Amino acid sequence: MPRRNPRIVLLGEFPPPPGGMAQQAELLADSLEREGCRVSRCRTNIHWSGPLRRVESFRYLRTLVKLPLIYGRFVHALGGASVCHIFSNSYVSFALFTAPALLICRGLGVRVIVNFHGGAAEAFLSSHAWWAVPLLRRADVLSVPSPYLREIFGRHYLRASVIPNLINLEQFADRPRVQGSARFIVTRHLEPVYGIDTVLRAFARIVQAVPAATLTVVGGGSQAAPLRQLRDALGLQECVRFTGQVENARLPELYAQADIFLNGSRVDNAPVAILEAFAGALPVVSTRAGGIGSLVTHGLTGLLVEIDDAEALADAALTLLHHPEQARALAANALAVARASTWSHVRLQWYEYYHLDDPAPPASASQVPPLRA
């Protein structure tokens, strides 16, 4: 039966560090708390300071030491909880956190929702179906942020519901666009799957056509040094800036200083970074990796090219530079998609899955304007 004044346990990564799934967990927690729900945040990304900080340098040791602490806190938080919401991903993350947490919830009789993210789901479920699929069937609800992941889950006879990633449009509303013409931005982790090298090679072609163009690369990761070397090898030292990792609160300002968002993903789902670009009214040019095609509609909310095709990525970006009216139309349509991902539009779905009463029904939900072809 529905309940009021519920207590919800959220298990997942929380900022810091910045990141898509951590940001989603924090946005959901904040939105629930504003409506009077009691939320327990159970972090899977514990970071130590002081003498214990030395443990962080030892990859496997730090995991071994932290897991008892994480699950001790988790079991304690489940006492009296109405529901547990697990932010889930593939491979090691699934084995270390999703699987044990799901079994603990089942053992304690706590309603459990597995909210699965990540573009590697197809490879993960294909190679680990024998144990991962039976576990996922034990969840009360499987939720995914894109039709792409729902389709993948369906191939394994798993029924998943789509609730889009959250975006806080208020962060972007007070950021007037700084006028420019050829300023590009990419905000992804500097990892091979996100194809920042493809973006750099595409930008090298863009600069040949538009010498005044600039590119800002926002994020950190294992490929930071190789990517800087590639930038230098391409002769882009003067027009490509690496900011390193930045706090989520700074991102709207960076989007406001850009004109076009570039994305070169090789593996992806429904990137929060693209949703943020939508919210910042930026036209998006991206590869069509994974679920990006279900988030970005080619020719309506952005332009899509094939994976690893730097030439096509550059040509699409130049098309928008040469046709600013098309860029503005794409950005306006994309902003409408972002509005459909705000809390006011997804809150009732979450309350339904939580089996909870709506604690604070809004007077009226804002309408999302239709997209313009």
C-alpha positions in Angstrom: 0.0 0.0 0.0 1.2 3.6 -0.6 2.9 5.3 2.3 3.6 8.9 3.3 6.7 10.3 4.9 8.8 7.4 3.5 12.4 6.7 4.0 14.3 5.8 0.8 17.8 4.3 0.7 19.9 5.3 -2.3 22.9 3.1 -3.0 25.4 4.4 -5.5 28.1 6.9 -6.2 27.6 10.5 -5.0 29.7 13.6 -5.8 32.6 14.0 -5.5 34.0 13.2 -8.0 31.8 14.7 -10.7 30.2 12.1 -13.0 27.0 11.2 -14.7 25.7 8.5 -12.4 26.9 10.3 -9.2 25.2 13.5 -10.4 22.0 11.5 -11.0 22.0 10.1 -7.6 22.5 13.5 -6.0 19.8 15.1 -8.1 17.3 12.4 -7.2 18.2 12.6 -3.5 17.8 16.4 -3.4 14.5 16.2 -5.3 13.0 13.7 -2.9 14.2 15.6 0.1 12.6 18.8 -1.1 9.2 16.9 -1.1 9.6 15.7 2.4 11.0 12.2 1.9 13.6 10.9 4.2 16.6 9.9 2.1 19.6 7.8 3.3 22.6 8.2 0.9 24.8 5.1 1.0 28.0 5.8 -0.9 29.8 3.2 -2.9 32.6 5.7 -3.6 34.1 6.3 -0.2 37.1 8.6 -0.2 39.4 8.8 2.8 41.7 11.5 4.1 44.4 11.7 6.7 46.4 8.5 7.5 43.9 6.3 5.7 44.4 8.2 2.5 47.5 6.0 1.8 45.2 3.0 1.3 43.7 4.8 -1.8 47.0 4.1 -3.7 46.4 0.3 -3.5 43.6 -0.6 -5.9 42.5 -4.0 -4.6 43.4 -3.4 -1.0 41.2 -0.2 -0.8 38.3 -2.2 -2.2 38.8 -5.0 0.3 39.0 -2.5 3.2 36.0 -0.4 2.1 33.5 -3.1 1.3 32.7 -4.1 5.0 32.3 -0.4 5.8 30.0 0.2 2.8 27.8 -2.8 3.6 27.7 -2.2 7.3 26.3 1.3 6.7 24.0 -0.1 4.0 22.4 -2.7 6.3 22.0 -0.2 9.1 20.3 2.3 6.7 17.8 -0.4 5.5 16.3 -0.6 9.0 12.8 0.8 8.7 13.3 1.8 5.0 10.4 1.7 2.6 12.4 1.0 -0.5 16.0 0.7 -1.7 17.1 2.4 -5.0 20.3 0.9 -6.4 22.2 2.8 -9.0 23.7 0.0 -11.1 26.4 -0.4 -13.7 28.1 -3.3 -15.5 31.0 -5.7 -14.7 32.9 -5.0 -11.5 30.4 -2.4 -10.2 27.6 -4.9 -10.7 29.5 -7.7 -8.9 30.6 -5.6 -6.0 27.5 -3.5 -5.3 24.4 -4.4 -7.3 24.4 -8.1 -6.7 25.1 -8.1 -3.0 22.8 -5.2 -2.3 20.0 -6.8 -4.2 20.3 -10.0 -2.3 20.5 -8.2 1.1 17.3 -6.3 0.3 15.6 -9.5 -0.7 16.7 -11.2 2.5 15.4 -8.3 4.6 12.2 -8.0 2.7 12.9 -4.4 1.5 11.4 -3.4 -1.8 14.3 -2.9 -4.3 14.6 -0.9 -7.5 17.7 -1.5 -9.8 18.3 1.6 -11.8 20.8 0.5 -14.5 23.0 2.9 -16.3 26.0 2.5 -18.7 26.5 1.8 -22.4 28.3 -1.5 -21.8 25.1 -3.3 -20.8 24.9 -5.3 -24.1 28.4 -6.8 -23.8 28.0 -7.4 -20.0 24.7 -9.2 -20.2 25.7 -11.2 -23.2 28.9 -12.5 -21.4 27.5 -12.8 -17.9 23.8 -13.6 -18.5 24.1 -16.9 -16.6 24.4 -15.2 -13.2 23.4 -11.5 -13.8 20.0 -12.1 -15.4 18.6 -14.3 -12.6 19.8 -11.7 -10.1 18.1 -8.9 -12.0 14.9 -10.8 -12.1 14.8 -10.6 -8.3 14.4 -6.8 -8.3 10.9 -5.4 -7.8 11.5 -2.9 -10.6 14.2 -2.6 -13.3 14.6 1.0 -14.5 16.8 2.3 -17.3 17.2 5.8 -18.7 16.8 5.0 -22.4 14.8 2.8 -24.9 18.2 1.5 -26.0 18.8 -0.2 -22.6 15.2 -1.4 -22.4 15.6 -3.1 -25.7 18.9 -4.8 -24.6 17.2 -6.0 -21.3 14.3 -7.3 -23.4 16.6 -9.6 -25.4 17.3 -11.3 -22.1 13.6 -11.5 -21.2 14.0 -8.7 -18.6 11.2 -6.2 -18.4 12.7 -2.7 -17.8 10.8 0.6 -17.6 12.3 3.8 -19.0 12.7 6.9 -16.8 15.0 9.5 -18.4 18.0 10.9 -16.6 17.3 14.0 -14.5 18.4 17.5 -15.4 18.1 20.7 -13.2 17.1 23.4 -15.7 17.3 26.0 -13.0 21.1 25.7 -13.1 21.1 26.8 -16.7 18.2 29.4 -16.7 20.4 32.2 -15.2 23.3 31.7 -17.6 22.8 34.0 -20.6 24.6 32.8 -23.8 27.9 34.6 -24.3 27.9 35.6 -28.0 30.4 33.8 -30.2 30.4 31.7 -33.4 33.0 28.9 -33.4 33.6 27.8 -29.8 33.3 24.1 -29.3 33.1 22.1 -26.0 33.2 18.4 -25.0 32.5 17.4 -21.3 33.3 13.7 -20.9 35.7 11.6 -18.9 39.0 11.3 -20.7 38.6 7.5 -21.3 38.9 5.5 -24.6 35.2 4.7 -24.8 34.3 8.5 -25.0 36.4 9.1 -28.2 38.0 12.4 -27.2 40.7 11.5 -29.7 38.1 11.5 -32.5 36.9 14.9 -31.3 40.4 16.3 -31.5 41.0 14.9 -35.0 37.6 16.3 -36.1 38.5 19.7 -34.6 41.8 19.7 -36.5 39.8 19.6 -39.7 37.4 22.3 -38.4 40.3 24.7 -37.6 41.6 24.3 -41.2 38.2 25.7 -42.4 37.7 28.1 -39.5 41.0 29.3 -38.0 39.4 31.2 -35.2 37.6 28.1 -33.8 38.4 27.0 -30.2 37.7 23.8 -28.3 37.4 23.3 -24.6 37.9 19.8 -23.2 36.3 19.3 -19.8 37.1 16.3 -17.7 39.7 14.0 -16.3 40.7 10.4 -16.7 43.4 7.9 -17.7 43.9 9.4 -21.2 44.6 12.9 -20.1 48.3 12.8 -21.0 48.0 10.9 -24.3 45.2 13.3 -25.4 47.4 16.3 -24.7 50.1 14.7 -26.7 47.7 14.2 -29.6 46.6 17.8 -29.3 50.2 18.9 -29.6 50.9 16.5 -32.5 48.0 17.9 -34.4 49.3 21.5 -33.8 46.3 22.5 -31.7 48.1 23.9 -28.7 46.8 27.5 -29.2 43.1 26.6 -29.8 42.4 23.5 -27.6 42.2 24.0 -23.8 42.0 21.1 -21.3 40.3 22.3 -18.0 40.7 19.0 -16.1 37.9 17.9 -13.9 35.5 20.6 -12.8 32.6 20.6 -10.3 29.1 20.1 -11.7 28.1 23.6 -10.5 30.6 25.1 -13.0 29.4 23.3 -16.0 26.5 25.7 -16.9 28.9 28.6 -17.1 31.2 26.6 -19.5 28.2 25.6 -21.7 27.2 29.3 -21.8 30.6 30.2 -23.2 30.3 27.6 -26.1 28.5 27.4 -29.4 28.5 23.7 -30.3 28.8 20.5 -28.3 31.0 17.8 -29.8 30.8 14.2 -28.7 32.8 11.2 -30.1 31.6 8.3 -28.0 32.4 4.7 -29.0 30.3 3.1 -26.3 27.5 5.0 -24.5 23.9 5.0 -23.3 22.0 8.2 -22.6 24.9 10.6 -21.7 24.1 13.2 -19.0 26.6 15.4 -20.8 24.4 15.6 -23.9 21.4 16.3 -21.8 23.3 19.1 -20.1 24.1 20.5 -23.5 20.4 20.4 -24.4 19.6 22.3 -21.2 22.3 24.8 -22.1 20.6 25.3 -25.5 23.7 24.1 -27.3 23.4 22.3 -30.7 24.9 18.8 -30.4 27.1 17.0 -33.0 27.8 13.4 -31.9 28.6 9.9 -32.9 25.5 7.6 -32.8 27.1 5.1 -30.3 24.8 2.9 -28.3 21.7 4.7 -27.0 22.7 8.2 -28.2 20.4 7.7 -31.2 17.4 7.4 -28.8 18.4 10.7 -27.1 19.5 12.7 -30.1 17.2 12.7 -33.1 19.3 13.3 -36.2 18.2 16.5 -37.9 15.8 17.5 -35.2 17.7 17.7 -31.9 21.2 17.3 -33.2 23.4 15.8 -35.9 24.7 12.2 -35.7 27.6 10.5 -37.5 29.2 7.1 -37.4 31.6 6.0 -34.7 35.3 7.0 -35.2 34.4 9.1 -38.3 36.3 12.3 -37.5 35.8 13.6 -41.0 32.0 13.3 -40.8 32.0 14.8 -37.2 33.9 17.8 -38.6 31.7 18.2 -41.6 28.5 18.1 -39.5 30.0 20.8 -37.1 30.9 23.0 -40.1 27.4 22.6 -41.5 26.0 24.2 -38.3 28.7 26.9 -38.4 27.7 27.8 -41.9 23.9 27.5 -41.2 23.3 29.2 -37.8 19.6 29.1 -38.3 19.7 25.3 -38.4 21.9 25.3 -35.2 19.4 27.5 -33.4 16.5 25.2 -34.4 18.3 22.1 -33.2 19.1 23.8 -29.9 15.5 24.9 -29.4 14.2 21.4 -30.0 16.9 19.9 -27.7 15.8 22.3 -24.9 12.3 20.9 -25.2 13.7 17.4 -24.7 15.6 18.6 -21.6 12.4 20.0 -20.1 10.9 16.5 -20.3 13.7 15.3 -18.1 13.0 17.6 -15.2 11.8 16.4 -11.8 8.3 17.6 -12.4 7.9 15.3 -15.4 9.4 12.1 -13.9 8.5 12.3 -10.2 5.2 10.4 -10.4 6.9 7.5 -12.1 9.4 7.2 -9.3 6.6 7.4 -6.6 4.7 4.7 -8.4 7.7 2.4 -8.4 8.4 3.2 -4.8 4.8 2.3 -3.9 4.5 5.7 -2.2 1.9 8.4 -2.0 2.7 11.6 -3.9 3.8 13.8 -0.9 3.7 17.1 -2.7 1.5 17.1 -5.8 2.3 20.2 -7.9 -0.4 22.7 -8.8 0.3 22.0 -12.5 3.1 20.4 -14.5 4.8 22.6 -17.1 4.0 21.5 -20.6 6.7 20.5 -23.0 6.4 22.4 -26.3 6.3 20.3 -29.5 9.5 19.8 -31.5 9.8 21.8 -34.7 11.2 20.0 -37.7 
